[in-house]
Amino acid sequence: MSQQTFAQDARAGRRLAERDCSACHEVRRGRPPGMKPGPSFSAVAQMVSTTELSISVFLQTSHQRMPNITLSRSEIRDLARYIVSLK
């Protein structure tokens, strides 16, 4: 995968995050933390366990504290790449 492809996917993931995730998560780096129930995506990115694969698996499993959203494979890939890009 080229860096250009990764960057394009990450940009698409940022748009998806702003649309679908920002009600509960701070999705953009550099924004002050708010009173949102979910962790910021920057904090998730800094976790040692965070990889593109771990985010992809997480987004395909049910969670008690997070709504189950339906994403396509390409949306999952884009969102995972966006989060990883925040490292």
C-alpha positions in Angstrom: 0.0 0.0 0.0 1.3 3.4 -0.9 1.5 6.3 1.5 -0.9 8.2 -0.8 -3.5 5.5 -0.6 -3.1 5.4 3.2 -3.5 9.2 3.4 -6.6 9.1 1.1 -8.2 6.4 3.2 -7.4 8.3 6.4 -9.0 11.4 5.1 -12.1 9.4 4.2 -12.0 7.9 7.7 -11.8 11.4 9.3 -15.0 12.4 7.4 -16.7 9.3 8.5 -15.6 9.8 12.1 -16.9 13.4 12.0 -20.2 12.2 10.6 -20.8 9.1 12.7 -18.6 9.1 15.8 -18.3 12.7 16.9 -21.4 12.7 19.1 -19.5 10.4 21.6 -15.8 10.8 20.7 -13.4 13.7 20.1 -12.3 12.7 16.6 -9.8 15.3 15.6 -6.4 15.8 17.1 -5.7 19.1 18.8 -9.3 19.8 19.8 -9.8 20.3 23.6 -11.4 17.3 25.3 -15.0 17.7 25.9 -17.5 16.0 28.1 -18.1 13.1 25.6 -18.7 9.6 26.9 -16.2 7.8 24.7 -12.4 8.2 24.6 -10.8 10.6 22.2 -9.5 9.1 19.0 -6.1 10.6 19.8 -6.1 8.7 23.1 -7.1 5.5 21.3 -4.3 6.0 18.8 -1.7 6.3 21.6 -2.6 3.0 23.1 0.1 0.4 22.6 -2.5 -2.2 21.5 -3.9 0.1 18.7 -3.2 -1.2 15.2 -5.2 -1.0 12.0 -6.1 -4.7 12.6 -7.2 -4.2 16.3 -9.4 -1.2 15.4 -10.9 -3.2 12.5 -11.7 -6.1 14.8 -13.1 -3.8 17.4 -15.5 -2.1 14.9 -16.9 -5.5 13.9 -17.8 -6.7 17.4 -20.6 -5.7 19.7 -20.0 -3.4 22.7 -22.0 -2.7 25.8 -21.2 0.9 26.1 -21.1 1.8 22.4 -23.9 1.7 19.8 -23.5 -0.9 17.2 -23.1 0.9 13.9 -23.0 -0.9 10.6 -20.0 0.0 8.5 -18.8 -1.5 5.2 -15.4 -3.1 5.0 -14.0 0.0 3.2 -15.5 2.3 5.9 -13.9 0.1 8.6 -10.6 0.3 6.8 -10.8 4.0 6.4 -11.8 4.7 10.0 -9.0 2.4 11.3 -6.4 4.1 9.1 -7.6 7.5 10.3 -7.3 6.5 14.0 -3.8 5.0 13.4 -2.8 8.2 11.5 -3.2 10.1 14.8 -0.2 8.3 16.4 
